[in-house]
Amino acid sequence: MGAENFFLFTVCLSLISSILNQTRTILTLFVVFGAFTVCALFNMECVVYMGAEDVKRQSLNVFRMKMLGATVVRKQHDHTLL
């Protein structure tokens, strides 16, 4: 699946959410890249759940998410990945 498909998915997700009057989007790492940008464009609350190891590896993306207003929730499991 290419990057344009993820972007299209997140735009559609945001449009459907706005039609249904939903103001919050919950994402996992699989679709998060670019999705938090779309949520910021549509002025939606965005909550991203990431594993502890993923937060370390993706620290630049986590910084970008927080700059755009997303809430990053660090989940600690036995294997530290979601």
N, C-alpha and C positions, 0 to 999 in steps of 0.2 A: 504494500500500500504506500503510495507516494505522499509527499508532504502536502500537495494540493488537495488530496482526498481528506486528510486530517483537518485542514483548514475549512474545507467545505462542510465537513461533519460538524465542526464546532460552530460555524455560522448558522447552520440549520438547527443545531441544538439551542442556540441562543434565540433564534427567531421563534421556534416552537415554545420555548420557555416564556418569551414575552407575550405570545398569544394566550398562553394559559395563565398569565399574570404571576408567574413564578419569578422571584427576584434573587434566588440563590441557586448556584450551580455547584455540584460536588463532583470532583474529578479524581481519577487515579493517574498514575504516571503514564499509562499507555496513551492517553489522549491529551495530556496536559500541555505539551509544547505547542504554543500558539493559541490554545483554548483560553488561557488566562488573558491574552491580549484581546480576544473577541469579547470576553466578559467585561473587560474594562471599557471597550468601545460601546457596549450596550448598557453600561452602568449597572452591572449585576454583581452581586456578592459572589465571590469565587472561593471555594474551599478545596485545597489540594491535599490529598493524603499521600505521603511518601514514606518509604522505609528509611530507617536511620542511615543505612549505608548509601542509599540513593541521594539523600540530602547532602552527604559529604561529597559524593562524586559529581553531583549536579549543582554545586554551590553557586556558580555564576547564574544558572537558570533560576535557582531559588531566590537570589538577589533580585533578578528581573521581575519575578512573580510578585515579590513583596513591594517593589517600586510601583507596580501597576495596581496594587491594592488587593492582591490575593492573600488569603490566609493559608499558610503552609503548616500542616499538622504532621509532625514527625511521629511515626508509629514504630514502636520497638517490639519486635517479635523474636522468636528463637533464631530465625535465619536472617533477620534485619532487612529483608527485601520484601516488597509487596508484589 
